[in-house]
Amino acid sequence: MNRIGNLGCVAMTAVWRLLDYSFDDPFMNLAMEESILRSKVEGESPDTLRLWQHPRVISIGCFLNPEDEVNADACKQLGVTIIRRLSPGGALYIDEGSVQYSLTFDRQSLLLPESIEDSYSFLSRGAMEALNSMEVKTEFQPINDLVVGRKKISGASQSRMYNAILHHGTISINTRLDILEQVLKPSELKLKAQGFPNLKERITTLSRETGRDVPIDAFKQELVKGFERTLNTNFTVGVPSVWEIKTAKELYEEKYKKLEWIYSEGKPRSDVFSNYKAAKGLIRISLSFSGDRIEELKISGDFMIHPENAVQELEQDLRGELLMEETLRNKIQRLLTMKGIQTAGVSAEDFARAIMLAYLGSQSI
């Protein structure tokens, strides 16, 4: 065993599978991610590092509403596909100049810290080492970003299913920032809090930082080396199993390419809305109420919460609840504790304040 860093994380020496495996269809790329995760749950897959690339897409987190994040007209003009991934977090523009990586493993393979934020730091170290090897000084910025200076060059997200964890990230190598700026609708609230005038100034790429185009394959080699060191493991090149391909095709047909999945977080019939900036995430509320009680509630945003169905449970359990901040905060905290829900950068108090911001805003109209 090898203890890495000061987070108390123990990585166990083992052989992992390396998949450098992409589809031309971005929906199939996402389906393969979930397929490997499900296969890991079933004990059918080894611990795996997968590398792949997307054509031009906007990947939205599982709690986001595309209408809030995406310039649909610009996407049509520029050939950018809108996709919804399994994991939470923000909206990302990704293209052939970006590298995607994912670590899919059993909880017993890596003894991670209990804190979700610390797990992001630990699992992002391979990507950080790869970037540093290209003489670009990169640092981890909680909860889930790698930054050069203050500019984001990589972001990550996680999905957790029973005993299995999927940690995946995007690294901007030669990404087209001119297209990114046209197709994404950034939150002015978040940009202001981060101190950036626009989205293009918030994001950087490896080619911009080095002053030259970086070959994707060369960077992938450095990425593999980075994860070998930080995970204290070895990789053996492999291919997807028959089970993984079969399950991915099913998920592709039944989930990822369907409009019902991509646009599933659309706003319901609501009386009022709010945007609330928590310490590490934006919470959007769509609220219908009767008197002083919640009638319908939709929670969206780029915050981190696990498991992913926790948001639906909060929405359902808060129906009929009294619209008072203390009451909501206590109810949400009880739900988080009872159901073993983990959050990073957002709290029960943040969700309660976001709901009350929508409600009290309506009282002043």
C-alpha positions as CSV (number, residue, x, y, z in Angstrom):
1,M,0.0,0.0,0.0
2,N,1.1,3.6,-0.6
3,R,-0.2,6.6,1.3
4,I,-0.5,9.6,-1.0
5,G,-0.5,13.2,0.1
6,N,-2.0,14.5,3.3
7,L,-5.6,13.4,2.8
8,G,-5.2,10.0,4.5
9,C,-6.0,8.2,1.2
10,V,-4.6,4.8,0.6
11,A,-4.1,3.5,-2.9
12,M,-3.6,-0.2,-3.3
13,T,-1.2,-1.5,-5.9
14,A,-3.1,-3.4,-8.6
15,V,-3.5,-3.7,-12.3
16,W,-6.3,-1.6,-13.8
17,R,-7.7,-1.8,-17.3
18,L,-6.9,1.0,-19.7
19,L,-9.5,1.8,-22.3
20,D,-8.7,4.4,-25.0
21,Y,-12.1,4.0,-26.6
22,S,-14.3,6.7,-28.3
23,F,-17.5,6.7,-30.3
24,D,-18.3,9.2,-33.0
25,D,-21.8,9.5,-31.4
26,P,-21.6,11.4,-28.1
27,F,-24.7,9.8,-26.7
28,M,-23.0,6.4,-27.0
29,N,-19.9,7.8,-25.2
30,L,-22.1,8.6,-22.2
31,A,-23.9,5.3,-22.4
32,M,-20.6,3.5,-22.2
33,E,-19.7,5.5,-19.1
34,E,-22.8,4.3,-17.3
35,S,-22.4,0.8,-18.7
36,I,-19.0,0.4,-17.2
37,L,-20.3,1.8,-13.9
38,R,-23.2,-0.7,-13.9
39,S,-20.8,-3.5,-14.9
40,K,-18.6,-2.6,-12.0
41,V,-21.6,-2.9,-9.6
42,E,-22.3,-6.3,-11.1
43,G,-18.7,-7.4,-10.6
44,E,-18.3,-7.8,-14.4
45,S,-15.7,-5.2,-15.0
46,P,-12.2,-4.5,-13.7
47,D,-11.2,-1.1,-12.2
48,T,-10.9,1.0,-15.3
49,L,-9.3,4.2,-16.6
50,R,-11.0,5.2,-19.8
51,L,-9.8,8.0,-22.2
52,W,-12.0,9.3,-25.0
53,Q,-13.0,12.3,-27.1
54,H,-16.3,13.9,-28.0
55,P,-17.3,15.7,-31.2
56,R,-18.6,19.2,-30.4
57,V,-21.0,18.9,-27.5
58,I,-22.4,20.8,-24.5
59,S,-22.5,18.3,-21.6
60,I,-24.9,19.4,-18.9
61,G,-25.0,18.1,-15.4
62,C,-27.8,15.9,-14.3
63,F,-29.5,18.6,-12.3
64,L,-29.3,21.4,-14.9
65,N,-32.0,22.9,-17.1
66,P,-30.7,23.2,-20.6
67,E,-32.7,26.4,-21.2
68,D,-30.7,28.1,-18.4
69,E,-27.3,27.0,-19.7
70,V,-27.3,26.7,-23.5
71,N,-27.7,29.0,-26.5
72,A,-29.7,26.5,-28.6
73,D,-29.6,28.6,-31.8
74,A,-25.9,28.9,-31.7
75,C,-25.6,25.2,-31.1
76,K,-27.6,24.5,-34.3
77,Q,-25.5,26.9,-36.4
78,L,-22.2,25.6,-35.1
79,G,-23.0,21.8,-35.1
80,V,-22.9,21.4,-31.3
81,T,-24.9,18.6,-29.8
82,I,-26.6,19.0,-26.3
83,I,-26.1,15.9,-24.1
84,R,-27.0,15.2,-20.5
85,R,-24.5,13.2,-18.4
86,L,-25.1,10.9,-15.5
87,S,-23.2,13.1,-13.0
88,P,-23.9,16.5,-11.5
89,G,-22.0,19.8,-12.0
90,G,-22.0,22.6,-14.6
91,A,-22.4,22.8,-18.4
92,L,-19.3,22.2,-20.4
93,Y,-18.3,22.8,-24.0
94,I,-16.3,19.9,-25.2
95,D,-14.8,19.2,-28.6
96,E,-12.1,17.2,-30.4
97,G,-9.5,19.4,-28.7
98,S,-10.6,18.2,-25.3
99,V,-9.6,14.9,-23.5
100,Q,-12.1,13.1,-21.4
101,Y,-11.0,10.6,-18.7
102,S,-12.9,8.5,-16.3
103,L,-11.9,6.3,-13.3
104,T,-14.5,3.6,-12.6
105,F,-13.6,1.4,-9.6
106,D,-14.8,-0.4,-6.5
107,R,-14.9,1.4,-3.2
108,Q,-12.5,-1.3,-1.8
109,S,-9.9,-0.6,-4.5
110,L,-9.2,2.9,-3.3
111,L,-9.8,3.8,0.3
112,L,-11.0,7.3,-0.3
113,P,-11.6,10.0,2.4
114,E,-15.1,10.3,3.6
115,S,-15.3,13.9,2.4
116,I,-16.5,14.2,-1.2
117,E,-14.4,17.3,-1.7
118,D,-11.3,15.5,-0.6
119,S,-12.1,12.6,-2.9
120,Y,-12.2,15.0,-5.8
121,S,-8.8,16.4,-4.8
122,F,-7.3,12.9,-4.6
123,L,-8.8,11.5,-7.9
124,S,-7.9,14.7,-9.8
125,R,-4.2,14.4,-9.1
126,G,-3.4,12.2,-12.1
127,A,-4.7,14.9,-14.4
128,M,-2.9,17.6,-12.4
129,E,0.4,15.7,-12.7
130,A,-0.1,15.3,-16.5
131,L,-0.6,19.1,-16.9
132,N,2.3,19.9,-14.7
133,S,4.5,17.6,-16.8
134,M,3.8,19.9,-19.7
135,E,5.3,22.7,-17.6
136,V,2.0,24.3,-16.8
137,K,1.7,25.0,-13.1
138,T,-1.7,23.6,-12.2
139,E,-3.5,23.6,-8.8
140,F,-6.6,22.0,-7.4
141,Q,-9.5,24.4,-6.7
142,P,-12.3,23.0,-4.6
143,I,-14.7,21.4,-5.2
144,N,-13.8,20.0,-8.6
145,D,-11.6,22.2,-10.7
146,L,-8.0,22.3,-11.8
147,V,-6.8,25.9,-12.5
148,V,-3.8,27.7,-14.0
149,G,-3.6,30.9,-12.2
150,R,-7.2,31.5,-11.5
151,K,-8.4,30.1,-14.9
152,K,-10.1,26.7,-15.2
153,I,-8.4,24.1,-17.4
154,S,-10.1,21.0,-16.1
155,G,-13.2,20.0,-14.2
156,A,-14.5,16.7,-12.8
157,S,-17.7,15.1,-11.6
158,Q,-18.7,11.9,-9.9
159,S,-21.5,9.4,-9.9
160,R,-21.8,6.8,-7.1
161,M,-23.8,3.6,-7.5
162,Y,-23.8,1.1,-4.6
163,N,-20.2,-0.1,-4.3
164,A,-18.9,1.6,-7.4
165,I,-17.6,5.1,-8.1
166,L,-17.3,6.9,-11.4
167,H,-15.0,9.9,-11.4
168,H,-14.7,11.6,-14.8
169,G,-13.3,14.8,-16.0
170,T,-12.6,17.0,-19.0
171,I,-9.2,18.6,-19.8
172,S,-9.0,21.5,-22.3
173,I,-6.1,20.9,-24.6
174,N,-6.8,22.7,-27.9
175,T,-10.5,23.4,-27.1
176,R,-12.1,26.1,-29.3
177,L,-12.8,28.8,-26.7
178,D,-14.4,31.1,-29.4
179,I,-17.1,28.5,-29.9
180,L,-17.5,27.9,-26.1
181,E,-18.3,31.6,-25.7
182,Q,-21.1,31.5,-28.3
183,V,-22.9,28.3,-27.1
184,L,-22.9,28.6,-23.4
185,K,-25.0,31.0,-21.3
186,P,-22.9,31.5,-18.2
187,S,-24.4,32.6,-14.9
188,E,-23.6,36.3,-14.4
189,L,-24.0,35.6,-10.7
190,K,-21.3,33.0,-10.7
191,L,-18.9,35.0,-12.9
192,K,-19.3,38.0,-10.7
193,A,-18.6,36.0,-7.6
194,Q,-15.5,34.5,-9.3
195,G,-14.3,38.0,-10.4
196,F,-14.4,37.4,-14.2
197,P,-16.0,39.7,-16.8
198,N,-16.9,36.9,-19.2
199,L,-16.7,33.1,-19.6
200,K,-13.8,33.2,-22.1
201,E,-11.6,34.9,-19.5
202,R,-12.6,32.2,-16.9
203,I,-11.4,29.3,-19.1
204,T,-8.0,28.4,-20.5
205,T,-6.4,25.6,-22.5
206,L,-3.1,23.8,-22.5
207,S,-2.3,25.1,-25.9
208,R,-3.0,28.7,-24.7
209,E,-0.7,28.2,-21.7
210,T,2.1,26.6,-23.6
211,G,1.8,28.8,-26.7
212,R,1.6,25.8,-29.0
213,D,-0.8,23.1,-30.2
214,V,-0.4,20.0,-28.0
215,P,-0.9,16.6,-29.7
216,I,-3.8,14.8,-28.0
217,D,-2.1,11.4,-28.1
218,A,1.0,12.8,-26.5
219,F,-1.0,14.3,-23.7
220,K,-2.9,11.0,-23.2
221,Q,0.4,9.3,-22.6
222,E,1.3,11.8,-19.8
223,L,-2.2,11.4,-18.4
224,V,-1.8,7.6,-18.1
225,K,1.6,8.1,-16.4
226,G,0.1,10.6,-14.0
227,F,-2.6,8.2,-12.9
228,E,-0.1,5.3,-12.6
229,R,1.8,7.4,-10.1
230,T,-1.0,8.9,-8.1
231,L,-3.0,5.7,-7.9
232,N,0.1,3.5,-7.4
233,T,-1.1,1.1,-10.0
234,N,-0.3,-0.3,-13.4
235,F,-2.5,-0.3,-16.5
236,T,-3.1,-3.0,-19.0
237,V,-4.6,-2.1,-22.3
238,G,-8.0,-3.6,-22.8
239,V,-11.3,-3.5,-24.7
240,P,-14.9,-3.2,-23.6
241,S,-16.6,-6.5,-22.8
242,V,-19.5,-8.0,-24.6
243,W,-21.7,-7.2,-21.5
244,E,-20.5,-3.5,-21.5
245,I,-21.2,-3.0,-25.2
246,K,-24.6,-4.6,-24.9
247,T,-25.6,-2.5,-21.9
248,A,-24.3,0.6,-23.5
249,K,-26.4,0.1,-26.6
250,E,-29.5,-0.4,-24.4
251,L,-28.8,2.7,-22.4
252,Y,-28.2,4.6,-25.7
253,E,-31.6,3.6,-27.0
254,E,-33.6,3.9,-23.8
255,K,-32.0,6.9,-22.2
256,Y,-29.2,9.1,-23.5
257,K,-30.4,9.9,-27.0
258,K,-34.0,10.5,-25.9
259,L,-35.2,14.1,-25.6
260,E,-37.1,13.1,-22.4
261,W,-33.7,12.5,-20.8
262,I,-31.8,15.5,-22.2
263,Y,-34.6,18.0,-21.3
264,S,-35.9,16.2,-18.2
265,E,-35.1,19.1,-15.9
266,G,-37.3,21.7,-17.7
267,K,-39.2,24.0,-15.4
268,P,-42.6,22.9,-14.2
269,R,-45.6,25.1,-13.9
270,S,-44.3,27.5,-11.3
271,D,-45.3,30.8,-9.7
272,V,-41.8,32.1,-8.8
273,F,-38.1,31.4,-9.4
274,S,-34.8,32.2,-7.8
275,N,-31.1,31.9,-8.4
276,Y,-29.0,31.4,-5.2
277,K,-25.2,31.3,-5.1
278,A,-23.9,28.9,-2.4
279,A,-20.3,28.7,-1.4
280,K,-19.6,26.1,-4.2
281,G,-22.5,25.9,-6.5
282,L,-25.5,27.7,-8.0
283,I,-29.0,26.6,-6.9
284,R,-32.0,27.4,-9.0
285,I,-35.5,27.1,-7.6
286,S,-38.9,26.9,-9.4
287,L,-41.7,27.1,-6.9
288,S,-45.4,26.9,-6.8
289,F,-47.1,27.5,-3.5
290,S,-50.6,27.7,-1.9
291,G,-50.8,30.2,0.9
292,D,-47.6,29.6,2.9
293,R,-47.0,26.0,1.9
294,I,-45.0,24.4,-1.0
295,E,-47.2,23.0,-3.7
296,E,-44.7,22.1,-6.4
297,L,-40.9,22.4,-6.2
298,K,-38.1,22.0,-8.8
299,I,-34.5,22.2,-7.7
300,S,-31.8,22.5,-10.4
301,G,-28.2,23.8,-10.6
302,D,-24.6,22.8,-10.8
303,F,-24.1,21.8,-7.1
304,M,-22.7,18.5,-6.0
305,I,-24.9,16.0,-4.2
306,H,-24.8,12.2,-4.0
307,P,-26.7,10.0,-4.7
308,E,-28.1,11.8,-7.7
309,N,-31.8,10.8,-6.9
310,A,-31.5,12.8,-3.7
311,V,-32.7,15.9,-5.4
312,Q,-36.0,14.2,-6.5
313,E,-36.4,13.0,-2.9
314,L,-36.0,16.5,-1.5
315,E,-38.5,17.8,-4.0
316,Q,-41.1,15.2,-3.1
317,D,-40.5,15.3,0.7
318,L,-40.8,19.1,0.8
319,R,-44.2,19.3,-0.8
320,G,-46.7,20.7,1.6
321,E,-43.9,22.0,3.9
322,L,-44.3,25.4,5.6
323,L,-42.5,28.2,3.9
324,M,-40.3,29.3,6.8
325,E,-36.6,29.3,6.6
326,E,-35.9,27.6,9.9
327,T,-38.6,24.9,9.3
328,L,-37.2,24.2,5.8
329,R,-33.6,24.1,7.0
330,N,-34.4,21.6,9.8
331,K,-36.5,19.4,7.5
332,I,-33.8,19.3,4.8
333,Q,-31.0,18.6,7.3
334,R,-33.1,15.7,8.8
335,L,-33.6,14.3,5.3
336,L,-29.9,14.6,4.4
337,T,-29.0,12.8,7.6
338,M,-31.6,10.1,7.5
339,K,-31.0,9.2,3.9
340,G,-27.2,9.3,4.0
341,I,-27.1,12.1,1.4
342,Q,-23.7,13.8,0.9
343,T,-23.2,17.3,-0.4
344,A,-20.1,19.4,-1.2
345,G,-20.1,23.1,-1.1
346,V,-23.8,23.4,-0.4
347,S,-25.8,22.8,2.8
348,A,-29.3,22.4,4.1
349,E,-29.3,26.1,4.9
350,D,-28.4,27.0,1.3
351,F,-31.4,25.0,-0.1
352,A,-33.7,26.6,2.5
353,R,-32.5,30.1,1.6
354,A,-32.8,29.5,-2.1
355,I,-36.5,28.4,-1.6
356,M,-37.2,31.3,0.6
357,L,-35.6,33.7,-1.9
358,A,-38.1,32.6,-4.5
359,Y,-41.0,32.8,-2.1
360,L,-40.2,36.2,-0.4
361,G,-39.3,37.7,-3.8
362,S,-42.9,37.0,-4.8
363,Q,-44.2,38.8,-1.8
364,S,-42.5,42.1,-2.8
365,I,-44.0,42.1,-6.4
